[in-house]
Amino acid sequence: MNLFKVGLKYTHKFGNDFKYIVGLGGVKFFNITSSEAVESVETNSFLPELTLGVSKKMSPKFSTSLNYDLLNYFIVSQNSNIFIDISPKNVHRLSLRPYYILSPRLSVLGSIGYIAGKVSGVDSSLGVNYFFGKRKSYSFALIGYLSQLKTENANESSNAFIGSFGYGF
């Protein structure tokens, strides 16, 4: 499976050490394949996603946030051995996301979360974020992701490597 995500995130400081986070985005899935089917499929359009969170600065270099995400997931249909049913299933994710600044240009980010809904289980990620450009407005992140999930029909584990590009304004 391949996917393409776009989104906007807004953070606003309140109090000395707190920020709130609001993110809206969309995801489109491509080349979804399964060992249980002989064809690949893709979503017709972007599916909406949402993030809400609160971040606390614990020290000058370390912060963590508690986030709620409304995400999309697909489940392989048992109705056919040819086609994959990818009708979107909303899942809810509650996660703790630590963030540590190594230097003005390099940071470490992570996440550990619990997923509930038509799919349930845990996931985690760990990665690095590099800032560049004249005012460090651009960022590139490399992230490793792992999950252990239970669907209506099976248990599954996933791992992925993610590259992400960002622009701050």
N, C-alpha and C positions, 0 to 999 in steps of 0.2 A: 504494500500500500504506500502510496505517496500522498502528501497533502500540501496544500498551500494555504497559509493563514495571513490575513491582514487585520490590523486593528489599531485602535487609538487608546492610549492610556493617559489618564489625567491623575496627577497627585497634587494634593494641597496640604500644606503644613498647618497644623493646629496645635497649640501649646508649644512647649520648647522641644519636645522629643517625639512628637507624634505626627503622622501623616495619614490621610485617608487616600484610598486608591479606587478609581473607577475605570474599568476597561470595557470597551465594546469592540467586537470583532466578528469576522466571518471566516469560515474554513471550507475549502473545497477538496474533496477526496478524489484521487486518480488511481488507476491501475490497482484496484482492490482485487486480490486473488485469494483463493483458499484451496487447501488440499482436498476439500469436499466438493469443489466445483471445477468445471473445465473451462469456464470463460471468466474474464475479468470485467469489472464494471466500474462506474464512477458516478458521483453525484451530479445532478443536472445544474445545480446552482450553489452559491455560497450558503452555508448554514450559519445562523447567528450564534454567538457566544457572548458571555458576560463574566466579568470579574469584579468583585467588591472586596475591599480589604482595609486593614488598619496596620500600619507599620510603626514600630517603636525603635528609636535609636538607643542602643544599649551602651555604646561607647563611641568615641570619634571615628572608629573604623568598623564597628559591627552594628548591624541592625537586623531585626527579624520582623516578619509580618504574618498575620493570620488572615487567610484569604478564603473566600467562597467563590467557586467557579461553576457556572452552568455550561456544560460542554455537550458535544454530540458524540455518539458512539454508534456502531452498527453491530448487528448480531447476525451470524450466518444462519439463514433459514433452513429448517429441516424439511421443507416442502418439496425441494427439488435437488437433484445432484448436479444440475447444470448451471443454475443461476444463483447468485448471491443476493439475498434480500438485504438492501442497505437503507431501508426506510429509517430515518434518523430516530434515535432513541436518546432522549435527554438524560444526562446523568449529573449528579451533584457531587462536587468535590470540595472538601474542607482540607486546607493544607497549611503547614507551617513552613515559611520560606526564609531561611537565614541568608545573610549577605555580608561578605567581609571584603574590605578594601585592602588590597595588597600594595598598591601604589596609585598615584593619580590617574594612571591609564589602565590598570588591571585590577579586576575584582573576581572573587569566587562567589558563585551563587548556588543555592541548593533548594530542594523541596522534598517534603515527605507529606503524603496526603492519603486521605481515606475517600473512596468513591462509593456512592450509593445510588440506587435507582434500578433500572433494568440490568445493570452491571454493578457488582460490588467488589471491593477489595482494596488493596493498597498500591501506591506507586511512589517512586522516588526519582530524583534527578540530581545531578551534580555537574557543574560546568564552570567555565571561565568567560568573562566578559572583558573585551578590549575596547577602549575608547580612543578615537582618533579624530583628526581634523583640527582646524585652527582653534576652535573653542571646545574641542572634544564633544562636538555635537553628534558625531556618528559613533555607532557601536557595532561590534561583531561578537557574537557569542557562539561557543561550541559547547554542547551539552550532551551528556549521556543520560538515558532514561530507562528505567526498569519498572515493570508492573506485574502483579499477581492478581488476576481478576476471576470472578465467577460470573458466568452468564446464565441465562435460563437453561441452556443445554449443556454447558461444559465449563471446565476450568481452563484458563489460558494464561500464559505468561508472555510478556512482550519485552523486547529491548530495542532501543533505537538510538541513533546518533543524529543530533539536530544542529543545523547551522541557522543562525538568526541574525538579521541585519536590522538596525534601528536608527532612527534619527530623532534627536530631541530638539524641541523648539519651544 
